[in-house]
Amino acid sequence: MDDLGAAIWPPLPITTARLVLRAPERRDRAAFVELLSSPEVHTYLGGPRSRDELQRELPEVPEQWPGSLVVELDGAMIGHVLLRRATGHRRPAAAGKADLGYLFLPQAWGSGYATEACAAALGWLSDALPGEPVVLTTQSANTASMRLAAKLGFTEVERFEAWGAEQWLGVRRAPVTSA
């Protein structure tokens, strides 16, 4: 995956009714360890990484690159949203398009934070790169992620087998604006 090219990064913090999306900072490291080592978070992602390995390998400011947004609630990190260019995607329908990814700590599940954060990130992307289609891939067994994709306006392009499970690929077309 590559960065988003012409988009200026990092953006000013993106605020919603409840959340702040911002570039990762040093203070987020412990939350990233928790997020990346959580068995619940990685149920559909091939399993978690070990906490010891993450403590050794994560840089002081984890996930610090264009397209990486920490999701903050009341001053604490609850998730991570990632917007990247899918240049190396295995599926031709996704190659070269912007790709949305997200992870949230289990205690943040079920409150609409992922929908709110991803919608805000997609809104920023629509302003930064007008007309840009966005893809999202998830395991079809991940019903929560499938519901989120539908809420965000993604429509199915294809299903395919990868990593030992059926994957779902959706696309969200940029809204058409008239002058």
C-alpha positions as CSV (number, residue, x, y, z in Angstrom):
1,M,0.0,0.0,0.0
2,D,1.2,3.5,-0.7
3,D,0.2,6.9,0.6
4,L,-2.5,9.0,-0.9
5,G,-0.3,11.1,-3.1
6,A,-1.7,14.6,-3.6
7,A,-3.5,14.7,-0.2
8,I,-1.8,17.0,2.3
9,W,-0.8,15.0,5.4
10,P,-1.3,15.2,8.2
11,P,-4.6,17.0,8.1
12,L,-5.7,19.2,11.0
13,P,-7.5,17.1,13.6
14,I,-10.8,15.9,12.3
15,T,-13.5,16.4,14.8
16,T,-17.0,14.8,15.0
17,A,-19.7,15.1,17.7
18,R,-17.8,12.7,20.0
19,L,-14.4,11.9,18.5
20,V,-11.1,13.4,17.3
21,L,-9.2,11.9,14.5
22,R,-5.5,12.9,14.5
23,A,-2.0,11.8,13.6
24,P,-0.5,9.2,16.0
25,E,1.6,10.5,18.9
26,R,4.0,9.0,21.4
27,R,1.2,8.8,24.0
28,D,-0.7,6.3,21.8
29,R,1.9,3.6,22.0
30,A,0.3,1.6,24.9
31,A,-3.1,1.7,23.2
32,F,-1.5,0.4,19.9
33,V,0.1,-2.5,21.8
34,E,-3.4,-3.3,23.3
35,L,-5.1,-3.0,19.9
36,L,-2.5,-5.1,18.0
37,S,-2.3,-7.8,20.6
38,S,-6.1,-8.2,21.2
39,P,-7.4,-11.6,20.2
40,E,-10.9,-10.1,19.8
41,V,-9.8,-7.4,17.5
42,H,-7.8,-9.9,15.3
43,T,-10.5,-12.7,15.1
44,Y,-10.8,-12.0,11.4
45,L,-7.3,-10.8,10.7
46,G,-5.2,-13.8,11.2
47,G,-4.7,-13.6,14.9
48,P,-3.0,-11.1,17.2
49,R,0.7,-10.3,17.6
50,S,2.3,-11.1,20.9
51,R,2.4,-8.2,23.5
52,D,6.2,-8.9,24.1
53,E,6.9,-8.7,20.4
54,L,5.0,-5.4,20.0
55,Q,6.7,-3.9,23.0
56,R,10.1,-4.7,21.4
57,E,9.3,-3.8,17.8
58,L,6.8,-0.8,17.8
59,P,8.5,2.5,17.4
60,E,8.0,5.3,19.9
61,V,5.3,6.7,17.7
62,P,3.5,3.7,16.1
63,E,1.8,3.8,12.7
64,Q,3.1,7.2,11.9
65,W,2.7,7.6,8.1
66,P,0.3,9.3,5.7
67,G,-3.2,8.0,6.0
68,S,-2.9,6.8,9.6
69,L,-5.4,8.4,12.0
70,V,-5.8,7.7,15.7
71,V,-9.4,7.8,16.9
72,E,-9.6,9.5,20.2
73,L,-12.6,9.7,22.7
74,D,-12.3,12.0,25.7
75,G,-8.5,12.2,25.3
76,A,-7.8,8.5,25.0
77,M,-7.1,6.4,21.9
78,I,-10.0,3.9,21.1
79,G,-9.1,3.0,17.5
80,H,-7.2,3.4,14.4
81,V,-8.4,4.4,10.9
82,L,-6.1,3.9,7.9
83,L,-6.5,5.4,4.4
84,R,-3.9,4.1,1.9
85,R,-3.5,3.6,-1.8
86,A,-4.2,-0.1,-2.7
87,T,-1.4,-0.3,-5.3
88,G,-0.4,-3.9,-4.5
89,H,-4.0,-5.2,-3.9
90,R,-4.5,-8.8,-5.1
91,R,-7.9,-7.9,-6.7
92,P,-7.9,-5.9,-9.9
93,A,-11.1,-4.1,-8.8
94,A,-9.2,-2.6,-5.9
95,A,-5.8,-1.9,-7.4
96,G,-4.8,1.7,-7.3
97,K,-7.8,2.9,-5.4
98,A,-7.9,4.4,-1.9
99,D,-8.4,1.7,0.7
100,L,-10.1,2.1,4.1
101,G,-9.0,0.0,7.1
102,Y,-9.9,0.3,10.8
103,L,-9.4,-1.3,14.1
104,F,-11.1,-0.5,17.4
105,L,-10.5,-1.6,20.9
106,P,-13.3,-4.0,22.1
107,Q,-14.5,-1.7,24.8
108,A,-15.3,0.8,22.0
109,W,-17.5,-1.7,20.1
110,G,-21.2,-1.3,19.8
111,S,-21.4,2.5,20.3
112,G,-21.2,3.7,16.7
113,Y,-17.6,5.0,17.1
114,A,-16.3,3.1,14.0
115,T,-19.1,4.4,11.8
116,E,-18.6,8.0,13.1
117,A,-14.8,7.8,12.7
118,C,-14.8,6.1,9.3
119,A,-17.5,8.5,7.9
120,A,-15.3,11.5,9.1
121,A,-12.2,10.0,7.5
122,L,-14.1,9.4,4.2
123,G,-15.5,12.9,4.3
124,W,-11.9,14.3,4.7
125,L,-10.8,12.1,1.8
126,S,-13.7,13.3,-0.4
127,D,-12.6,16.9,0.2
128,A,-8.9,16.2,-0.3
129,L,-9.2,14.0,-3.4
130,P,-12.6,14.8,-5.0
131,G,-14.0,11.9,-7.1
132,E,-11.8,9.3,-5.4
133,P,-13.4,5.8,-5.1
134,V,-12.6,3.9,-1.9
135,V,-12.4,0.1,-1.4
136,L,-12.8,-1.9,1.7
137,T,-12.0,-5.6,2.2
138,T,-13.3,-7.7,5.1
139,Q,-14.0,-11.4,5.8
140,S,-17.6,-12.1,4.9
141,A,-17.9,-13.9,8.3
142,N,-17.2,-10.5,10.1
143,T,-20.9,-9.4,10.3
144,A,-20.1,-6.3,12.2
145,S,-17.7,-5.1,9.6
146,M,-20.1,-6.0,6.8
147,R,-22.8,-3.9,8.5
148,L,-20.4,-1.0,8.9
149,A,-19.5,-1.2,5.2
150,A,-23.2,-1.0,4.2
151,K,-23.7,2.0,6.6
152,L,-20.8,3.8,4.9
153,G,-22.2,3.2,1.4
154,F,-19.9,0.4,0.2
155,T,-21.4,-2.0,-2.3
156,E,-20.1,-5.4,-3.1
157,V,-17.8,-5.8,-6.0
158,E,-16.8,-9.4,-5.4
159,R,-16.1,-12.2,-2.9
160,F,-12.9,-14.2,-3.1
161,E,-11.0,-16.8,-1.1
162,A,-7.8,-15.6,0.7
163,W,-6.0,-16.2,4.0
164,G,-8.2,-19.4,4.5
165,A,-11.5,-17.6,4.4
166,E,-14.0,-15.9,2.1
167,Q,-13.3,-12.2,1.7
168,W,-15.7,-9.4,0.7
169,L,-14.5,-6.5,-1.4
170,G,-16.7,-3.4,-1.6
171,V,-16.4,0.0,-3.3
172,R,-17.7,3.4,-2.3
173,R,-18.0,5.7,-5.3
174,A,-17.4,9.4,-4.7
175,P,-20.6,11.4,-4.8
176,V,-21.2,13.2,-8.1
177,T,-21.4,16.9,-7.6
178,S,-22.8,19.4,-10.1
179,A,-21.4,22.8,-10.7
